[in-house]
Amino acid sequence: MKSNIQFILSMVIFGTIGLVVRNIDLSSSERALLSSFIGCLFLTIVFFILKKTIAWQLVKANAVILVFSSIALGGNWIFLYQSYDYTTIANATLGYYFAPVFVMLLSPYVLKEPLSCKKIVCVLVAITGLVCIVGEGLSASKTDDLLGLFYGLIAAAFYAILLLLNKFIQDIEKLELTIIQLGTTAVLLLPYVLLTSGFDIVKVSGSSIPFILILGIFNTGIGFWLFFSGMEKLKGQSIAMLSYVDPFVAILISAFILQEHMTMLQILGGILLLASTFVSEIKTKSLKFIKH
């Protein structure tokens, strides 16, 4: 029961990311840099309080994949945060949850896993759901919504790459792996931020500072801590089912707190998309989709 509560709490925390990001007056790359740096710092403190040690030999052996997976994590966050800026949190979340579909499509080529008939049907249903969401935006000529969905899909593609790359990382514990990836992501994002948007954190509004700390400590640090603590004793199917608390919370926040409107066609599309990815994970050993 304790593991279930920890995992559900982590999903609730992840589901609030869009609301927090909306209140930070910085570029998406700056938000990604701060969330990775603060989250890494928090988890490192937890790591040493638990008296764990980093196996540097394993880190060295997986160095190349760790760098590329950290690039994928950084790209994932940049485009997800950008998506929140252009469309509703519900649309951004639904676009982001297309990641399992990308994983299913790429698995036969990257992991040499066969694409079953069930997965093919799930992919087609998910695409139908996405068309419903995007098609409604086209019919209403909502350019920002379409751009936001596009950014969400790019974020999903980056996250799918991250999931696939992580399958090739050997023998590193999950909490240790997250700390290394967050730290590497922060190091890689720093020069990118300086060369593109600059680093305006010194000029950030006072109202943004609490939300920056919430994003780094609460959404990233505590969220991942609860996530890994909870998943250790949960079965794969439980993880797959409970992971859908995340988009459910995000959509509730979008509808009831931010009063963001969704049409019936978009709601139908969202149901098709989430249901198809949910069904694809039941009774399989597929990669589990959890937001980084």
Backbone bond lengths (Angstrom), bond angles and torsions (degrees), N, CA, C in turn:
res aa  C-N    CA-C-N  psi(-1)  N-CA   C-N-CA  omega(-1)  CA-C   N-CA-C  phi
1 M - - - 1.466 - - 1.529 111.10 -
2 K 1.342 116.35 -40.87 1.459 120.77 179.35 1.522 110.87 -59.83
3 S 1.335 116.60 -42.01 1.466 120.92 -179.91 1.521 111.07 -64.06
4 N 1.348 116.01 -40.83 1.471 120.14 177.70 1.523 111.26 -60.68
5 I 1.329 116.00 -44.89 1.467 120.77 -179.26 1.524 110.61 -63.42
6 Q 1.341 116.96 -44.79 1.463 120.86 179.57 1.524 110.92 -60.41
7 F 1.330 116.28 -44.37 1.463 119.99 -177.64 1.525 111.04 -68.23
8 I 1.330 116.97 -42.82 1.469 120.65 178.93 1.525 110.41 -62.61
9 L 1.334 117.00 -42.26 1.467 120.62 177.82 1.526 111.17 -60.67
10 S 1.339 116.56 -39.51 1.474 119.42 178.25 1.518 110.65 -63.72
11 M 1.336 117.32 -38.07 1.461 120.83 179.08 1.531 111.21 -68.46
12 V 1.328 116.45 -38.38 1.468 120.24 176.32 1.525 109.91 -62.58
13 I 1.329 116.26 -42.95 1.468 121.32 178.70 1.525 110.43 -61.84
14 F 1.334 117.10 -46.18 1.465 120.34 178.98 1.524 111.21 -63.02
15 G 1.336 116.50 -33.65 1.459 120.55 -179.44 1.516 114.22 -68.04
16 T 1.339 116.87 -17.38 1.471 120.50 -179.82 1.531 113.00 -93.06
17 I 1.322 118.03 -0.97 1.471 121.06 -175.40 1.527 111.91 -56.50
18 G 1.329 117.05 -44.10 1.467 120.15 -178.55 1.515 112.41 -58.54
19 L 1.328 116.64 -42.57 1.462 121.54 179.40 1.529 110.94 -63.12
20 V 1.329 116.88 -41.02 1.468 121.52 -179.68 1.524 110.72 -68.21
21 V 1.332 116.51 -47.25 1.469 121.83 -177.94 1.524 111.40 -59.70
22 R 1.326 116.90 -36.87 1.468 121.55 -179.66 1.532 112.31 -58.99
23 N 1.326 116.65 -23.51 1.465 121.12 -175.43 1.524 113.44 -100.28
24 I 1.335 117.06 12.65 1.466 121.16 178.54 1.521 108.85 -109.87
25 D 1.310 116.17 117.47 1.464 122.54 -174.65 1.533 111.22 -86.75
26 L 1.337 115.47 62.07 1.463 122.30 178.28 1.518 108.67 -140.69
27 S 1.329 117.08 166.87 1.463 120.80 176.94 1.528 109.48 -69.88
28 S 1.328 116.62 161.65 1.463 120.62 -178.55 1.527 111.72 -62.03
29 S 1.333 117.41 -35.85 1.469 119.95 179.84 1.526 111.15 -69.14
30 E 1.333 116.96 -36.22 1.469 120.59 177.38 1.527 110.75 -67.96
31 R 1.318 116.65 -39.69 1.463 120.12 176.52 1.529 110.53 -62.58
32 A 1.339 115.74 -42.93 1.465 120.18 179.64 1.523 111.00 -63.07
33 L 1.326 116.27 -41.25 1.467 120.98 178.45 1.527 110.73 -61.51
34 L 1.322 116.55 -47.83 1.461 120.33 -177.75 1.527 112.02 -67.14
35 S 1.328 117.17 -41.10 1.468 119.29 -179.35 1.520 111.14 -65.66
36 S 1.336 117.53 -39.37 1.466 120.45 179.10 1.525 111.24 -69.47
37 F 1.341 117.18 -41.39 1.468 120.51 -178.62 1.530 111.29 -67.93
38 I 1.337 116.89 -50.41 1.469 120.29 -178.03 1.529 110.50 -66.59
39 G 1.339 116.57 -40.89 1.461 120.33 177.88 1.514 112.09 -62.06
40 C 1.339 116.38 -42.07 1.468 121.46 177.84 1.524 110.55 -62.24
41 L 1.328 116.21 -44.34 1.468 121.12 -179.48 1.530 110.74 -61.79
42 F 1.326 116.76 -45.24 1.464 121.23 -179.72 1.529 110.99 -63.16
43 L 1.330 117.13 -47.89 1.462 120.68 -177.98 1.525 111.95 -68.00
44 T 1.329 116.97 -30.19 1.467 120.22 176.39 1.527 110.25 -64.84
45 I 1.333 116.13 -41.72 1.470 120.53 176.95 1.530 110.11 -61.37
46 V 1.342 116.26 -45.81 1.464 120.94 177.76 1.524 110.56 -60.43
47 F 1.322 116.02 -42.62 1.462 123.19 -178.10 1.530 110.81 -57.18
48 F 1.328 116.32 -45.65 1.465 120.01 -177.91 1.526 112.29 -79.00
49 I 1.341 117.71 -28.60 1.467 120.19 173.58 1.529 109.85 -62.73
50 L 1.335 115.76 -37.40 1.464 121.36 177.72 1.526 112.23 -77.69
51 K 1.334 115.80 1.07 1.477 123.20 177.59 1.522 112.57 59.58
52 K 1.326 114.93 40.17 1.456 120.50 175.06 1.524 109.26 -94.49
53 T 1.313 116.24 160.75 1.467 120.94 178.08 1.523 109.67 -129.23
54 I 1.315 115.78 149.25 1.463 121.17 179.25 1.524 109.90 -86.72
55 A 1.307 116.36 128.74 1.471 121.80 178.48 1.532 108.46 -83.64
56 W 1.324 116.73 89.66 1.462 121.42 -173.58 1.523 112.94 -63.52
57 Q 1.324 117.19 -29.03 1.471 119.65 177.93 1.527 110.76 -63.91
58 L 1.331 115.82 -39.62 1.466 120.11 177.60 1.523 111.04 -69.56
59 V 1.325 115.84 -37.00 1.469 120.11 177.01 1.521 109.84 -61.49
60 K 1.330 116.13 -45.28 1.462 121.13 179.60 1.525 111.16 -62.28
61 A 1.331 116.33 -40.75 1.467 120.73 -178.83 1.527 111.96 -66.18
62 N 1.336 116.52 -28.47 1.473 121.10 -178.50 1.525 112.64 -106.11
63 A 1.333 117.11 16.37 1.471 122.02 -169.95 1.526 113.59 -55.78
64 V 1.312 117.70 -46.47 1.470 121.20 -175.65 1.529 110.66 -63.08
65 I 1.326 116.49 -47.61 1.464 120.10 -179.72 1.525 110.53 -65.92
66 L 1.336 116.86 -36.34 1.463 120.53 178.45 1.526 111.56 -61.71
67 V 1.324 116.84 -39.90 1.467 120.68 179.29 1.527 110.14 -65.36
68 F 1.331 116.94 -48.27 1.467 120.03 -178.19 1.534 111.40 -67.37
69 S 1.329 117.18 -36.53 1.465 119.43 178.17 1.527 110.91 -68.33
70 S 1.329 116.79 -32.69 1.468 120.67 177.11 1.523 111.05 -69.94
71 I 1.328 116.76 -35.92 1.468 120.65 174.25 1.533 109.51 -62.14
72 A 1.336 115.70 -42.62 1.466 120.24 178.75 1.529 110.96 -63.68
73 L 1.336 116.84 -39.91 1.464 120.84 178.47 1.524 110.96 -63.94
74 G 1.335 116.83 -43.03 1.460 120.78 178.10 1.516 111.99 -62.82
75 G 1.341 117.03 -45.61 1.463 121.25 177.54 1.516 111.58 -62.11
76 N 1.319 115.91 -39.65 1.456 121.72 177.91 1.522 111.21 -57.57
77 W 1.305 116.72 -49.26 1.464 120.34 -178.40 1.527 112.75 -68.75
78 I 1.324 116.86 -42.61 1.466 120.09 -179.08 1.527 110.71 -57.20
79 F 1.328 116.23 -49.26 1.467 119.60 -176.33 1.530 112.28 -75.25
80 L 1.339 117.75 -30.49 1.464 119.28 175.74 1.525 110.39 -66.21
81 Y 1.328 117.04 -46.48 1.465 120.60 178.93 1.527 110.87 -64.57
82 Q 1.340 116.45 -35.52 1.465 120.42 176.77 1.523 110.40 -65.74
83 S 1.319 115.83 -37.41 1.461 120.82 178.77 1.523 111.31 -61.26
84 Y 1.339 117.08 -41.47 1.464 121.01 178.33 1.528 111.90 -60.96
85 D 1.336 116.68 -28.39 1.469 120.79 -178.31 1.528 112.56 -75.09
86 Y 1.335 117.01 -23.70 1.467 119.93 -171.86 1.528 114.39 -107.33
87 T 1.314 117.59 -23.82 1.460 118.66 -177.64 1.524 109.43 -136.72
88 T 1.316 116.37 -178.00 1.462 120.09 179.55 1.527 110.04 -69.18
89 I 1.316 115.78 157.47 1.464 120.14 177.60 1.526 110.24 -61.90
90 A 1.330 117.00 -36.12 1.464 120.66 178.43 1.527 110.89 -62.34
91 N 1.335 117.46 -48.75 1.464 120.89 179.46 1.525 111.71 -62.33
92 A 1.342 116.21 -43.93 1.465 120.21 179.66 1.524 110.75 -60.94
93 T 1.334 115.90 -42.27 1.466 120.94 -179.43 1.519 111.30 -65.90
94 L 1.326 116.49 -43.23 1.463 120.11 -179.60 1.527 111.14 -66.06
95 G 1.340 116.73 -40.20 1.464 119.36 175.42 1.513 111.48 -62.08
96 Y 1.324 115.77 -39.93 1.469 121.73 -179.12 1.521 111.39 -66.51
97 Y 1.329 116.35 -33.85 1.464 120.02 -179.59 1.527 112.95 -79.08
98 F 1.325 115.68 13.45 1.467 120.04 169.43 1.530 109.72 -82.62
99 A 1.327 117.79 -7.02 1.469 122.32 -179.00 1.532 113.22 -54.61
100 P 1.350 119.81 -43.90 1.463 118.43 178.83 1.527 112.96 -59.86
101 V 1.333 116.47 -30.14 1.467 120.23 178.02 1.527 109.80 -67.16
102 F 1.339 116.66 -43.84 1.465 120.05 176.12 1.526 110.76 -59.91
103 V 1.342 116.25 -40.28 1.465 120.25 179.20 1.524 110.31 -62.82
104 M 1.327 116.54 -45.11 1.468 120.20 179.51 1.524 111.57 -61.22
105 L 1.337 116.70 -40.04 1.461 120.62 -178.53 1.525 112.16 -71.01
106 L 1.333 116.80 -33.36 1.466 120.76 -176.83 1.526 113.37 -88.91
107 S 1.334 117.56 -22.31 1.465 120.99 -175.64 1.529 114.72 -55.87
108 P 1.350 119.54 -39.86 1.470 118.22 178.34 1.527 113.34 -61.06
109 Y 1.320 117.27 -29.79 1.464 120.96 -177.45 1.525 112.42 -91.07
110 V 1.335 116.45 -37.33 1.470 120.36 -175.70 1.522 111.73 -90.00
111 L 1.335 116.80 -46.20 1.463 121.25 -176.10 1.523 113.11 -102.38
112 K 1.327 116.17 -2.39 1.468 121.67 -178.70 1.534 111.82 59.56
113 E 1.328 115.90 32.58 1.459 121.12 176.97 1.526 109.11 -96.40
114 P 1.334 118.15 129.36 1.465 120.14 -178.60 1.523 111.90 -65.69
115 L 1.317 116.04 146.92 1.463 121.82 177.74 1.524 107.96 -92.99
116 S 1.337 116.70 105.53 1.458 121.40 -176.28 1.524 111.24 -71.54
117 C 1.326 115.03 165.48 1.471 120.36 178.18 1.525 110.69 -60.41
118 K 1.343 116.20 -39.22 1.465 120.05 179.42 1.523 110.67 -60.96
119 K 1.319 116.49 -42.84 1.459 120.26 -178.96 1.527 111.41 -68.42
120 I 1.330 116.65 -36.32 1.468 120.06 177.59 1.530 109.94 -62.18
121 V 1.341 116.04 -44.46 1.469 120.62 177.91 1.528 110.16 -62.16
122 C 1.341 116.59 -42.35 1.470 120.88 179.82 1.527 111.31 -62.75
123 V 1.328 116.51 -39.52 1.466 120.92 177.96 1.527 110.28 -62.57
124 L 1.332 116.55 -45.05 1.466 120.93 -179.36 1.534 111.34 -64.30
125 V 1.333 116.54 -40.07 1.467 120.48 178.06 1.526 110.35 -65.97
126 A 1.346 116.51 -41.51 1.468 120.82 179.20 1.524 111.04 -62.87
127 I 1.327 116.29 -41.75 1.469 120.42 178.44 1.529 110.22 -64.17
128 T 1.338 116.38 -39.71 1.465 120.52 176.65 1.530 110.57 -60.31
129 G 1.333 115.91 -43.22 1.460 120.38 177.64 1.514 112.04 -61.81
130 L 1.333 116.10 -42.36 1.465 120.25 179.34 1.523 110.96 -64.60
131 V 1.336 116.69 -39.44 1.468 120.96 178.38 1.530 110.32 -62.31
132 C 1.336 116.91 -38.30 1.473 120.42 177.39 1.525 110.89 -61.65
133 I 1.326 116.04 -42.54 1.468 120.43 -178.79 1.525 110.71 -68.84
134 V 1.334 115.77 -48.45 1.467 120.98 -178.25 1.523 110.90 -68.99
135 G 1.333 116.45 -41.02 1.462 121.04 -177.92 1.509 112.58 -60.68
136 E 1.325 116.37 -35.77 1.466 120.26 178.10 1.526 110.30 -66.43
137 G 1.340 115.42 -37.60 1.462 119.46 177.18 1.513 111.51 -65.99
138 L 1.332 116.60 -37.93 1.467 120.92 179.11 1.522 111.01 -66.25
139 S 1.349 115.18 -43.06 1.464 118.58 -177.27 1.525 111.59 -66.94
140 A 1.343 115.49 -27.47 1.466 119.30 179.95 1.521 112.04 -94.80
141 S 1.329 116.08 -0.14 1.473 122.69 179.77 1.527 112.13 55.62
142 K 1.314 116.13 40.37 1.462 121.34 179.33 1.527 109.04 -91.14
143 T 1.327 115.72 87.95 1.459 121.23 -175.34 1.520 111.71 -59.57
144 D 1.335 116.69 -43.64 1.460 120.24 -178.90 1.525 111.48 -62.62
145 D 1.332 116.84 -40.46 1.465 120.56 178.32 1.521 111.16 -61.13
146 L 1.326 116.14 -44.41 1.464 120.49 179.83 1.518 111.12 -64.35
147 L 1.330 116.35 -41.81 1.458 120.22 178.60 1.528 110.19 -64.96
148 G 1.333 116.50 -40.54 1.459 120.67 177.67 1.516 112.15 -62.55
149 L 1.338 116.58 -42.78 1.464 120.74 176.70 1.523 111.20 -63.45
150 F 1.337 115.89 -39.37 1.463 120.94 178.35 1.528 110.34 -61.73
151 Y 1.336 116.78 -44.50 1.468 120.57 176.97 1.531 110.59 -62.72
152 G 1.337 116.53 -38.86 1.461 120.11 177.88 1.514 112.21 -62.35
153 L 1.333 116.39 -38.74 1.463 120.83 178.12 1.528 111.44 -68.58
154 I 1.338 116.90 -37.76 1.470 119.71 176.27 1.530 109.54 -64.08
155 A 1.345 116.20 -41.89 1.467 120.21 176.58 1.526 110.36 -59.94
156 A 1.329 115.99 -41.43 1.463 120.70 178.43 1.523 111.28 -62.56
157 A 1.334 116.82 -40.12 1.465 120.86 178.61 1.528 110.74 -63.52
158 F 1.332 116.50 -43.51 1.468 120.08 177.41 1.526 110.89 -62.69
159 Y 1.346 115.99 -39.60 1.457 117.83 -178.96 1.522 111.60 -69.82
160 A 1.323 116.53 -35.75 1.465 120.15 175.72 1.528 110.44 -61.52
161 I 1.338 116.12 -41.42 1.470 120.50 176.94 1.524 110.03 -61.99
162 L 1.336 116.69 -42.00 1.464 121.10 178.42 1.524 110.84 -60.32
163 L 1.326 117.03 -45.90 1.459 121.19 179.35 1.522 111.51 -60.02
164 L 1.320 116.18 -44.66 1.462 120.52 -178.66 1.523 111.50 -67.39
165 L 1.326 117.11 -41.98 1.470 120.30 178.71 1.526 111.19 -64.18
166 N 1.325 116.64 -37.86 1.467 120.04 -179.70 1.526 112.44 -63.22
167 K 1.323 117.35 -23.68 1.462 120.92 176.94 1.526 111.71 -65.64
168 F 1.338 116.68 -21.23 1.464 120.54 -177.75 1.531 112.50 -96.65
169 I 1.329 116.97 -1.83 1.466 120.44 178.00 1.521 108.71 -85.17
170 Q 1.317 115.99 125.23 1.451 121.56 -171.40 1.527 112.90 -103.45
171 D 1.340 116.60 130.90 1.474 125.07 163.46 1.527 115.99 68.96
172 I 1.318 119.92 6.55 1.466 120.83 177.98 1.530 108.72 -93.40
173 E 1.339 117.18 129.68 1.460 121.32 179.92 1.532 110.90 -63.14
174 K 1.327 116.05 151.77 1.463 121.10 -172.86 1.526 113.31 -61.01
175 L 1.334 117.47 -45.09 1.463 120.07 -179.37 1.525 110.28 -64.99
176 E 1.315 115.91 -43.17 1.465 121.37 177.55 1.529 110.53 -61.29
177 L 1.325 116.11 -43.50 1.463 121.47 179.45 1.526 111.14 -61.25
178 T 1.330 116.91 -43.05 1.463 120.86 -179.51 1.521 111.48 -63.19
179 I 1.340 117.01 -42.90 1.466 120.90 178.30 1.522 110.40 -59.88
180 I 1.322 116.58 -45.94 1.469 121.14 -178.81 1.524 110.58 -64.23
181 Q 1.338 117.01 -43.88 1.461 120.11 -178.92 1.526 111.71 -67.95
182 L 1.323 117.41 -39.78 1.466 120.04 177.52 1.523 110.81 -64.21
183 G 1.332 116.53 -44.55 1.463 120.51 179.11 1.513 112.25 -63.28
184 T 1.333 116.17 -44.39 1.466 120.65 179.02 1.521 110.88 -64.78
185 T 1.328 116.45 -40.13 1.467 120.93 177.66 1.523 110.87 -60.34
186 A 1.336 116.63 -43.76 1.470 120.73 178.76 1.524 111.22 -61.73
187 V 1.330 116.36 -43.29 1.473 120.93 179.60 1.528 110.76 -63.62
188 L 1.333 116.87 -41.20 1.466 121.10 -179.01 1.530 111.97 -72.22
189 L 1.332 116.87 -34.20 1.463 120.35 -177.87 1.523 113.01 -75.86
190 L 1.325 117.25 -27.21 1.464 120.20 -176.61 1.529 112.70 -56.65
191 P 1.347 120.01 -54.10 1.473 118.63 178.17 1.525 112.55 -64.82
192 Y 1.348 117.28 -33.61 1.466 120.43 178.56 1.526 110.41 -62.36
193 V 1.326 116.67 -44.97 1.469 121.49 179.35 1.522 110.82 -63.63
194 L 1.325 116.70 -44.46 1.465 120.81 -178.99 1.524 111.84 -63.60
195 L 1.337 117.30 -35.30 1.465 121.35 -177.22 1.526 113.02 -83.02
196 T 1.318 117.85 -21.78 1.471 120.31 -176.32 1.530 111.70 -103.63
197 S 1.307 116.34 -78.19 1.469 119.64 -174.69 1.515 113.25 -93.02
198 G 1.323 117.36 -7.26 1.458 118.87 -173.38 1.517 109.21 78.61
199 F 1.302 116.36 -178.95 1.462 119.15 -178.06 1.523 108.61 -123.60
200 D 1.351 115.73 97.46 1.459 121.75 -172.80 1.526 113.63 -94.67
201 I 1.334 116.76 17.45 1.461 118.97 -176.51 1.522 111.83 -59.86
202 V 1.336 116.94 -31.72 1.474 119.77 -179.73 1.527 111.02 -69.24
203 K 1.343 116.25 -19.84 1.467 120.19 -179.42 1.531 112.71 -106.92
204 V 1.333 116.05 8.38 1.454 119.92 -176.41 1.530 109.75 -66.42
205 S 1.319 115.62 146.25 1.466 120.18 -179.17 1.528 110.33 -67.17
206 G 1.321 114.86 149.18 1.461 120.19 -179.25 1.516 112.79 -59.24
207 S 1.332 116.56 -31.53 1.465 120.19 -178.90 1.526 112.55 -69.14
208 S 1.350 116.98 -20.91 1.464 120.80 -179.19 1.525 112.88 -81.72
209 I 1.330 116.90 -26.00 1.471 120.80 -173.03 1.533 113.18 -58.77
210 P 1.351 119.28 -46.74 1.476 118.05 177.97 1.526 112.40 -59.13
211 F 1.338 116.92 -37.20 1.464 120.29 -179.02 1.529 111.79 -72.48
212 I 1.336 117.37 -30.96 1.469 120.63 174.09 1.524 109.66 -62.82
213 L 1.332 116.16 -44.32 1.466 120.91 179.21 1.525 111.01 -66.46
214 I 1.337 116.40 -39.27 1.468 120.22 177.56 1.525 110.15 -63.11
215 L 1.333 116.95 -44.18 1.462 121.26 -179.62 1.529 111.10 -61.43
216 G 1.337 116.43 -44.63 1.459 119.93 -177.16 1.517 113.74 -75.66
217 I 1.342 116.61 -47.49 1.467 120.30 -174.95 1.528 111.74 -83.21
218 F 1.334 116.25 -50.14 1.463 121.05 -173.54 1.530 111.82 -79.77
219 N 1.344 116.37 -60.16 1.469 119.90 -175.25 1.522 113.42 -68.52
220 T 1.334 117.14 -37.52 1.464 119.56 -178.12 1.529 111.42 -94.70
221 G 1.337 117.34 -58.35 1.459 120.73 -175.17 1.518 114.05 -65.81
222 I 1.334 116.93 -63.50 1.468 121.00 -178.07 1.527 110.78 -65.60
223 G 1.341 116.56 -37.79 1.462 120.35 178.82 1.514 112.23 -57.45
224 F 1.327 117.03 -49.07 1.463 120.77 179.91 1.528 111.83 -69.39
225 W 1.330 117.11 -35.71 1.464 120.73 178.73 1.533 110.35 -61.33
226 L 1.337 116.91 -49.05 1.459 120.86 177.84 1.526 111.37 -64.44
227 F 1.333 115.27 -37.76 1.461 120.76 -179.55 1.523 111.06 -59.93
228 F 1.334 117.14 -51.18 1.458 120.40 -177.97 1.524 112.10 -72.02
229 S 1.335 117.45 -34.18 1.464 120.69 177.41 1.526 110.35 -65.16
230 G 1.328 116.16 -40.04 1.453 120.56 -178.20 1.510 114.19 -74.40
231 M 1.325 117.06 -40.63 1.463 120.20 -172.35 1.526 113.03 -73.75
232 E 1.336 117.76 -17.15 1.465 120.57 -177.27 1.527 112.63 -57.63
233 K 1.342 116.86 -36.39 1.463 120.21 -175.53 1.526 112.86 -110.43
234 L 1.320 116.72 10.30 1.466 120.28 178.99 1.520 111.12 -98.04
235 K 1.320 115.65 147.52 1.458 120.30 175.30 1.527 109.82 -77.81
236 G 1.325 115.43 159.37 1.461 121.26 -177.17 1.510 113.33 -55.93
237 Q 1.340 117.19 -42.97 1.464 119.85 -178.58 1.523 111.49 -67.36
238 S 1.336 116.85 -34.91 1.465 120.21 177.32 1.519 110.53 -64.34
239 I 1.335 116.18 -41.44 1.465 121.01 177.88 1.525 109.98 -62.15
240 A 1.339 115.89 -44.37 1.465 120.48 -179.06 1.521 111.39 -60.82
241 M 1.332 116.38 -43.74 1.465 119.71 -177.52 1.528 111.94 -72.96
242 L 1.327 116.90 -44.87 1.464 120.41 -177.36 1.520 112.72 -69.41
243 S 1.335 117.40 -22.00 1.467 120.11 -179.85 1.527 111.88 -64.14
244 Y 1.335 116.96 -18.80 1.463 119.95 -178.82 1.528 112.43 -82.22
245 V 1.332 116.80 0.60 1.464 120.26 169.17 1.530 109.49 -64.68
246 D 1.336 116.69 -35.00 1.471 123.05 -179.39 1.534 112.31 -56.49
247 P 1.348 119.91 -61.39 1.469 118.49 -179.75 1.523 112.83 -65.11
248 F 1.336 117.15 -30.57 1.467 120.23 178.42 1.524 110.35 -62.03
249 V 1.332 116.97 -45.84 1.470 121.82 178.34 1.525 110.55 -63.76
250 A 1.341 116.49 -44.02 1.469 120.93 -179.22 1.528 111.25 -60.80
251 I 1.329 116.66 -41.87 1.467 120.83 -179.22 1.530 110.64 -69.91
252 L 1.332 117.36 -37.74 1.470 120.64 176.08 1.526 110.99 -62.53
253 I 1.336 116.62 -42.69 1.468 120.79 177.85 1.525 110.26 -61.76
254 S 1.334 115.67 -43.15 1.458 121.04 179.64 1.528 111.17 -60.69
255 A 1.333 116.46 -44.11 1.467 120.64 -174.28 1.526 113.26 -79.10
256 F 1.334 117.45 -44.17 1.466 120.24 -169.23 1.527 114.63 -101.04
257 I 1.319 117.85 -29.54 1.470 119.47 179.68 1.527 110.84 -92.80
258 L 1.340 116.23 -47.65 1.465 120.10 -178.16 1.524 112.71 -91.16
259 Q 1.341 116.74 -8.19 1.472 121.61 178.45 1.528 111.76 56.50
260 E 1.333 116.72 40.01 1.468 121.35 178.60 1.528 108.97 -86.65
261 H 1.313 115.56 130.74 1.465 121.28 -172.61 1.526 111.98 -83.42
262 M 1.341 115.72 138.71 1.466 122.51 170.73 1.525 108.27 -125.93
263 T 1.329 116.43 134.31 1.461 120.17 177.30 1.528 109.56 -78.18
264 M 1.316 116.49 166.54 1.466 121.08 178.86 1.524 110.88 -61.77
265 L 1.348 116.51 -37.36 1.464 119.80 179.65 1.530 110.84 -65.55
266 Q 1.328 116.89 -39.20 1.462 120.35 177.70 1.527 111.28 -67.99
267 I 1.322 116.83 -38.26 1.468 120.54 176.60 1.526 110.05 -62.40
268 L 1.339 116.12 -44.41 1.466 120.66 177.34 1.525 110.57 -60.55
269 G 1.335 116.08 -44.22 1.460 120.32 178.66 1.517 111.78 -61.17
270 G 1.334 116.23 -41.16 1.463 120.52 178.45 1.517 111.93 -63.50
271 I 1.333 116.48 -41.72 1.469 120.88 178.51 1.524 110.42 -62.73
272 L 1.334 116.77 -45.01 1.467 120.74 179.24 1.529 111.28 -61.78
273 L 1.331 116.31 -43.62 1.464 120.98 -177.83 1.526 111.32 -65.01
274 L 1.329 117.04 -50.71 1.464 120.25 -177.99 1.526 111.76 -68.84
275 A 1.337 116.63 -39.04 1.466 119.92 -180.00 1.525 111.16 -64.66
276 S 1.323 116.83 -40.03 1.470 119.90 -178.39 1.524 111.60 -66.52
277 T 1.335 117.13 -41.92 1.466 119.30 178.96 1.526 110.76 -70.60
278 F 1.343 116.76 -32.45 1.466 120.76 177.17 1.529 110.30 -65.12
279 V 1.322 116.62 -49.13 1.467 121.29 -178.78 1.526 111.08 -62.68
280 S 1.320 116.60 -36.76 1.470 120.12 -178.39 1.523 112.25 -64.31
281 E 1.346 117.49 -24.01 1.460 120.83 -176.73 1.522 113.44 -93.50
282 I 1.312 117.66 -14.30 1.456 120.18 -178.65 1.525 110.55 -73.94
283 K 1.321 115.48 132.97 1.463 124.06 179.66 1.516 112.91 58.48
284 T 1.333 115.93 34.21 1.462 120.56 174.48 1.509 108.53 -132.61
285 K 1.309 115.25 168.55 1.462 121.41 176.13 1.514 109.68 -108.23
286 S 1.322 114.67 31.95 1.463 119.21 -177.41 1.513 110.97 -71.71
287 L 1.335 116.29 168.16 1.462 122.10 177.43 1.516 109.28 -63.84
288 K 1.299 116.36 138.69 1.453 120.84 179.21 1.515 109.82 -91.33
289 F 1.334 115.86 133.77 1.470 120.14 -176.42 1.511 110.51 -91.61
290 I 1.317 117.08 104.70 1.455 122.16 175.43 1.515 108.00 -124.14
291 K 1.403 117.80 132.33 1.471 121.25 -176.20 1.515 111.69 -66.52
292 H 1.443 117.01 128.76 1.473 122.71 177.48 1.500 109.54 -90.89
